[in-house]
């Protein structure tokens, strides 16, 4: 099969996986802080990858990597799964799925911007049009939030998440030419688990109070979002590059919003879906540039 089709297909799989993870995270955050939920899921997926690595021989590969590669992977993991996901979880808890995801779906725009600056990628008029549409989407969602008197801090969190994720994506794009997909995906998870451990002394008590149902929900979020979703996304980036993989995977807001309305009974808002449509159209234009 053509590598472009494979790359797009795996990006779509990651989008569906992230959408399911988003719903599970929203459910799991009812009685959990964003940081404790993140610690739990990163530990779960790191344990899973440790077993996979033990059989695949990836630990041997990791020991042979230069320190510079490890440091870039560490930075990518922190921006993606510690800093970025903290902002994302906080926004979800404050605004809900259908209002958070349209804003966080702008990460392909920032990823392409950093790719132009740091990786020397070219920009054409479609990218500029896509950027304008994405900015319009943010404005529309912000106005909807203002009319509903929502906490403005939730919008700030939602805006900071894609900025952080984009740094993680571009650094991961650079790493895909130097580490195989399985090792890179698992290494980033383990390094993220190490990074998030700085919060363990403060949130350890909350984690010990995790109920069986919360553990099950957050484990599901870890499997869908960090195991399946991230592995397929890394694979897609290796196949077609972040400039295509990131925008294609950005259809996950559509899936997440539909799930939120029908499964979580979150009230739909016309402006939210207008912003969502513009954001998706913008990233599609960027991906076909």
C-alpha positions, -999 to +999 in steps of 0.1 A: +000+000+000+012+036-008+031+051+022+009+082+020-023+062+024-007+042+053+004+074+070-031+089+067-048+057+078-027+055+110-033+092+117-070+085+115-066+056+139-048+079+163-076+105+160-103+079+169-082+066+198-076+102+212-113+109+209-122+079+230-094+088+255-108+123+258-142+110+268-127+087+294-105+114+308-135+137+312-153+110+331-122+102+352-117+138+362-149+141+383-130+134+415-094+136+404-071+166+398-056+168+362-021+161+376-030+130+395-050+116+365-020+123+343+004+106+367-018+075+369-022+070+331+015+077+324+025+051+350+001+026+335+013+030+299+049+030+310+044-004+327+028-018+296+057-005+274+082-020+299+068-054+293+068-048+255+104-036+256+115-066+276+104-089+248+113-067+218+148-058+229+141-021+228+159-016+261+192-026+244+185+000+216+178+027+242+212+020+260+230+025+227+214+060+220+235+091+222+228+114+252+217+142+228+189+119+214+177+110+250+176+147+259+155+157+229+132+127+236+129+139+272+120+174+262+095+161+237+079+140+263+076+168+289+061+192+264+037+166+251+025+146+281+034+167+312+030+203+304+006+201+274-016+175+289-018+194+322-032+224+304-055+201+284-069+182+314-074+215+333-094+230+303-115+198+301-124+200+337-133+237+335-151+239+301-160+203+290-151+184+259-172+202+233-157+236+243-121+226+249-114+204+219-121+231+192-094+253+207-069+225+214-073+212+178-052+241+166-020+222+174-012+214+137-010+251+130+017+256+156+034+224+146+037+236+110+050+270+122+078+254+142+086+230+113+091+260+091+113+278+116+133+249+128+131+222+101+132+245+071+097+235+057+082+256+029+050+276+033+025+283+005-008+303+004-029+274+016-011+273+049-018+310+054-055+306+046-056+276+069-040+297+097-066+325+092-094+299+095-079+284+127-076+319+143-112+326+134-122+293+150-105+304+182-123+338+182-157+322+177-152+297+205-139+325+228-170+346+221-192+316+229-174+312+262-178+349+270-216+347+264-219+317+286-199+334+314-174+305+316-142+307+335-117+325+312-089+306+327-102+274+310-098+291+276-062+301+285-054+265+295-070+252+262-049+276+242-016+267+260-021+230+254-017+230+216+013+253+218+031+228+241+020+198+220+033+214+188+068+216+203+066+179+212+054+170+177+081+188+159+109+174+181+094+140+177+094+145+139+131+151+141+136+120+162+117+096+139+146+095+115+169+084+144+148+059+164+124+032+154+087+038+160+081+013+188+112+024+208+105+061+203+068+058+213+076+039+245+107+059+254+087+091+253+060+076+276+086+064+301+105+098+301+071+115+306+064+093+336+098+103+350+091+140+345+056+139+360+070+121+391+081+155+405+044+160+414+041+126+432+049+138+467+020+163+465-005+141+448+004+107+462-024+108+487-050+115+461-036+086+439-039+062+468-076+071+471-083+061+435-113+038+433-115+007+412-139+024+387-116+054+384-086+031+379-105+013+352-115+045+334-081+061+336-064+028+324-087+029+294-077+065+287-041+055+289-045+025+265-065+045+240-047+078+242-011+069+251-006+034+238-027+031+206-031+068+198+005+078+204+020+047+187-001+052+156+006+089+155+044+083+158+041+058+130+022+082+109+048+110+114+075+086+103+056+077+072+044+112+060+059+138+083+043+159+110+030+184+084+005+158+072+001+136+103-008+164+127-036+180+106-052+146+096-052+135+133-069+168+141-103+154+130-105+140+166-124+171+177-153+161+155-154+126+170-149+139+206-177+165+203-201+140+189-192+116+217-196+144+243-231+154+231-245+119+228-226+101+256-219+128+282-250+148+274-230+180+271-253+207+256-243+216+220-238+252+211-240+265+175-210+287+178-189+258+192-197+238+161-191+267+138-156+272+153-150+234+151-159+234+114-136+263+107-107+247+127-111+214+108-113+232+075-082+252+083-061+222+092-073+203+061-061+232+040-028+231+058-024+194+053-030+196+015-006+226+011 
